[in-house]
Amino acid sequence: MAKREEFVEEFRIRGEQVAEAHGEAEMLEHRAKRIFAQIVIASDKSVARAEYEAAVDPRYCDAKEAAIEAKTKANKLRAQLNAMEVSYELFRTEAATQRAQMNLR
């Protein structure tokens, strides 16, 4: 029984980590978009040229890289959470099979 409770608590914690990581990734993505927009707005060049320059600006590149790293972290945590779900479903299936086998004897 304790092992199941530990699993449930670990699952809850991992779910919270996924939510926090996803929120941080979203925040960083919005920050990158704001930086891009600020650079374009501050430019006195054509929109196309301003967008080109914004796309290669180190401030935007750094912000975009941070957003991508955060999204990767969130995706890895989500994969771990999915693996836990699969593990739980496997346990349930095995338990159901054992119960069915007992009833057949």
N, C-alpha and C positions, 0 to 999 in steps of 0.2 A: 504493500500500500504506500509506503513512504517513497519508494522509487517512482511510482506514478505521480505523486504530489511534487516530487523534485522535477520530473519531466514537465509537468504543467507549469511550474514556476519558471523553469528555464525557457519554455515556449513563450510565456508572457513577457519575460525580459527581452528575449530576442525580437518579439513583435514590437516592443517599445523602441528598441534600437533601430529597427527598420524604419519606423515612423519618424524618429528623430533624424536619421541619416537622409531620408527622403526630403524632409522639410529643409534641411540644410542645403541639399542639392538644389532645390527649387529656389531658395533664397539667393544662392550664388549665381544661378542662371539669370534671375531677374537683375541682380547687380551687374552682371556682364552686359545685359541689354541696356541698362541705364547708362553705363559708361559709353557704350557704342553710340547711343543717342546723343549724349552730351558732346561727344567728339564731333559728330556730324553737325549738330546745331551750332557749335562754336566755329565751324569752318566757314570761310567766306568763298569757298570754291563751289563748283557745280555739285549737285547732290551725288551724282555717280562718283565723282572724284573724292568727295568728302567720305562717302561710304567705303571706298577703296582704302583711303588713308586710315579710317577708323578700324577697319578689319586688320590692319597690320600694326596698329598702335600697340606698344608694349603693355599699356594699362589694360586695354581690352583683351589682348592675348593672355595676360596673366589671369585676369578674371575668368575668362573662358576656360582656361586650363584648370583652375581651381574648381569650377563648376563640373567639369568632366570628371575630375578625380573624386569629387563628392558623389556624383551619380554612380560611378564605378563602385565606390564603397557601399552605397545603398543597394545596388544590384547584388553584390556579394552577400550582404546580410540577408537579402530576400531569398537568395539561393539556399542559404543555410536554414532559413525558416521553412522553405519548401521541403528540404531534405528531412527536417524534423516531422513535418506533416506526413510525408511518405512513410517514415519510420513508424509513426503512430498507426497509420492505416494498415501497415504490414502486421503490426502487433495485433490489431483488432481482427484481421483476417485469420491469422494463426489461431487466435483464441476461439473464434467461431468454428474453425475447422476441428479443433480439439473437442469442442462441445458436441459437434455433429458426430464425430467418431465415437464418443462415449454413448450417445443415444443409439447408435447402430449395433452396439455389442449386446 
